[in-house]
Amino acid sequence: MNGIILLAIDCSNRWTSLGLSVSGRVTGVDLDLGRKQAADLPAEVEKLLLHEGITLSQLTHIGVTVGPGYFTGLRIGMAYASALAMALDINVIPLSSLEAVLYAIPEYAAGVKVPLIAASRERVFSAAWREGIPFLSERERSREELMSDLGDTAEQAELWAVDDARLFATGSRGGVHFLSSPSGAAIAELAAERVENSIKPDSLRARYLREPGLGRSL
């Protein structure tokens, strides 16, 4: 089988999303594994590959979200992706968790789209794209800070998130569009577009945007 065959992994939200791109054809699954995420991830990857008639040895790249997002999930996804890539002697593709949410949004390249991932109770990790081009950098923000940073685009901006009870847990979730789950196929599409950014697995680093337990980073 010729061409790029890549596995994409996203554990940055409360879901586990897996995608596969085989010479540009993408497919994926989205799983609510909860606390079984670390234990079940390898088996779920094998199920996806088996379903698509692909073996581990055929993989040419592994894409994985590196943040921002859930600290434990990021560690699980990155550790597995790195170990698998090392064993197969292939490169990994670091992916933005917020861009992974973006790619799951309908018509993500039209208008102003603002993907969100829950941070603390009243804060979110956020960034913004206009017509598919990034214009607001990834940061942890309150809702008020986000609206201020969006400036003149705030009124036309669409806020999107994977449905998560932690998002604005004690405040208003009004105006936020919710995806029922992430999209493994969308993550595979994103990874396929970022192949040129692939690196050696021992160079993979997380983008937490804040250190766990230390509050916001500056």
C-alpha angles and dihedrals in degrees: 000000000000130000134032119331111185137175118212124203129190121179096151096106125047088274131075110228124188126186137181128202117192111185090326098317109117134200134161152170133223119211134187098213098157113184091354091068097107094043097044102038097088093048092048090051090052090050092053093047092047091050090054094043094246128134125211091246090061094061114111098182141009120213119201135175112245100187175178100244144069108002097216094043092050091051092050095048095044095045092051094044092049095047092047093047091050091050091050094039093233135127129260127225113219111218133193111244090214092052088051088058089046092056090054092057116100110253089001093173094057125086124338114326123186115190116201135198121189115255116166122346097284101018133078138194105241146167134166139228128195115203088343094308119113115240105156117056125232112272143144107256143166115239090256092052091049093052090048093049091049089059114171091005095059095095095052096038119113114214114210134182141160105260105267129160089217092065108104086338096181099027140056119303090186117136094024118121112217129213112210088224139345119267121248089191091054091050090051089051090051092048091050089055092050100048091117088064093060118134140182111282093240088062094058113122132180124239102213095160085210134036115249111260094005100087122230121356117227 
